[in-house]
């Protein structure tokens, strides 16, 4: 196990980076370089040191707070790894046929999937995500059904009535996102109420489709959703770590990995 350096050994710049992360959630390397008046290479070394100490979590292009109890705020999640999420979403859209029924749950990656599905025909979509409903409702061939419940600030809908509503249906595909995947294959999230809705989706979908970008393989929230063996297909943007590949292989989960820089299919 790596030893963690005491906060008393942190430099003033390290403390400033941590305070900025507390205020803003996500910090880009370039922004930190400009704000603190040091080179990008220096900032990258700072981020590496703080990540090794468990104080920050590295993302593509920057870093954010490391937490097992609180997710990054919604506006920040919308821009984090946005291009990667678009590539994942377009793979999923190629996978989902016309004339299908599906659940789509809460998450910025699932919202990108909804955008990629807009040109499909005759989909029947049940969702607890008002952003997803807003994206899909303009297609006249779609039927979009919104679950009732408590509406969060990110327009996700949760609660007992949401779970009861989901359980009234049995659909072809359940498309779910996740906040973290532990090295033993456990799928993890931050809000147990959101997790319970996702569990109902998994129970009532003929095929469960997990969509997640590579940063979730290094994030460990505290609420257990299920094991990766409970899904059927995983769509992501990078090859998962070896421990996850082993679990996928044992469970015969279908894996789809997008290629960075590849031209997305029309």
Phi, psi and omega in degrees: 000139179288138175281141180264134181284138178299146178299338179293342179268000180285146177283161176304324179293322176299315178299320180294320178298316180297318179296322177294322178295321178297323182282321192250345181084290181246141179233124176279151180301317181294319179298316179297320180299315180293314185294320186265354175069035177231171183286159176300321180298320178296317179297319179298321176295318178300314181297317179301316181295317181290327176291321178297330179274358179079014183269335176230164174239130183281136173234168176297118178088002181172211183205164177212177181296142174266121182210140174263356186240346183222128180281159171297145185295160189300312179302324178291318180297330179297325184262342180294126175053040187296315180297321178298319180294323177297317178297318177300314183299322181289328173297317180296318179299324176293331184279326184276124181278165168297164175062034180250158173250142183204151166266144169227125185259197186284142174147150179287331177287319177294330176293323175293325175299316179302317179298320181289341181269359189300333182265004174292174180234140170058043173274147172244113189241125171253128185217150170250030181231109183294332176295320177297314179301318180296323180292320190267343190289346180281346177279115186293343180272354181270149164245118183249122183244125184256129177288144176275164178149200180274129182265123177277172181296335178271009179071019168278145182248129185222169175124173182299320180294329177294316179297313179301320180295313181302321183291354176279352187239156169226115190240171182289315185227136169249113182259116184233151171253176182207156180265340180195153176229117180287162183293342176271004178093006177285130176272132189229150176215179187263328188248115183295333178290321175295320179299318182296324175294316179298323177297321177294323176297314180300318181293336188241022174243137178291329177222127182259125183246118178260129179241124183202141176273171190296336183293339182288345178283354178237019182242137185229074173298174191261350186257125183276127175269303181187191174256155182298339176291347179275356176256165181255325185220137176241127174248125180212177186254349178220157176300127180295161175301159185303320181298323178288321177300322178298314180295320177298318180295317180298323183269358181057042176278132179287131183244130175236124181240125178284157180256125178299132179083353180286145178289121181294148180290150182285000000 
